[in-house]
Amino acid sequence: MEELTLDIEKLVHGGYGLATYGGKKVFVRYALPGERVKAQVIKEKKDYIEAQAVDIILPSAYRVDPPCPYYGFCGGCQLQHLEYGQQLEQKKLILLEDLYRIGGIREELQVKTVASASYHYRIRVQFKVKDGRLGFFKPQSNELIEISECMLCHSEINALVPSLKEVLKKAKDVQEIHVLYSPTEDEFLVKLVGPMAQDKDTLRKLMEGTLPKRVVGLGDFHILSGKLIKRSHVGREFTFIKVGNYTYRVSNESFFQVNHTTWEKLIEEAIEGAYGRALELYSGVGFFSLPLSEKVEFLTAGEMNPTSVKDAQYSARLIGRSNITFVHSPSKEILKDHAGELVDFVLVDPPRTGLTGEELKLLLQMKPTRINYVSCNTSTLARDLSILVKGGYSIRGITLVDNFPQTYHIESVVRLEFKGT
């Protein structure tokens, strides 16, 4: 493959270093701003080139030696070669560039950053499985890199890996293993994912003879139309996780924030202020709902995952909270149901795809005094903020909460206030 000598201009989405060669943009893996590198071309398209740094001619002062032996082979991390404080700075620059370029925001914005533990922060993980081996795929590939530990995962998850490898010797056609660890209860929920069903007797034997007693639930799942569907389960289907003063029931089919070192800070940034009537869209297991309910008179929280709704209702009962109504409903229906009401505050935490056009339209018709937007995708965040700002909202503050150190993923909270059109 062709090798190019490149000067890296900046870091961009995906963790790539950006350079220019022959009038084309070049996206270079494992390269940093200000570096001169020799890069091997991986893919060349009409208007851009993908490459990988193979020799650092002039290194950045912020370049560090990656501690993980799988880095550069496994596709899970993109930034281990960049000093952690500078990771935060670069993510902030990427967030701002998207808000200015995609969102068309004209005002000068300031971004507060909240740091995380650099490693061992994940309490959830999805291991890939191929030919009975457990690991992660190479970047943009289905080639599996077998691992014995992941430096992003909680140490207790890594301690479980040998047992998971034993499971693969006895279970059939497993394609993924999903693990959720509760630091509160010191226990695990495990999901086996694959095309062939595991019979309950096999699951029971794995629970009793192969997995440690701290695995309190084992499920058999398959993927249908991009969604995980449960076939069978043995043991308990939920655990409990405590965050600050709040205890959440979290089921094997529910989502929970992955980074246990930023939980309390994320809540603090997302729900500041006190309000009368509030709505929450994409509320999940009530991660934000429980603490938010202390700051409002009435809260309606909508979520499409029925298991998550049941978890949230259970957790609210645990603390005797009666001013929250959890609804199994699409966000647009929640907004329609409360159209015409005086709503002080709306909290939204949508998936990577962001809010839908209809949700944004209904929000602008409702005109809540304040909207807090929790995002895990800078591009869709910028797109949605553009619409909200044009609709009369101003940005009061932005916080980047680093839920995903060593990776290019960016979590942020944007606080908006209605100023009028």
Secondary structure, 3 states (H helix, E strand, C coil): CCEEEEECCEEECCCEEEEEECCEEEEEECCCCCCEEEEEEEEECCCEEEEEEEEEEECCCCECCCCCCCECCECCCCCCCECHHHHHHHHHHHHHHHHHHCCCCCCCCCEEEECCCCCCCECEEEEEEECCEEEEECCCCCCEEECCCCCCECHHHHHHHHHHHHHHHHCCCCCEEEEEEECCCCEEEEEEECCCCCCHHHHHHHHHHHCCCCEEEEEEEEEECCEEEEEEEEECCEEEEEECCEEEEEECCCCCCCECCCHHHHHHHHCCCCCCEEEEECCCCCCCHHHHHCCCCEEEEEECCHHHHHHHHHHHHHCCCCCEEEEECCHHHHHHHCCCCCCCEEEECCCCCCCCHHHHHHHHHHCCCEEEEEECCHHHHHHHHHHHHHCCEEEEEEEEECCCCCCCCCCEEEEEEECCC
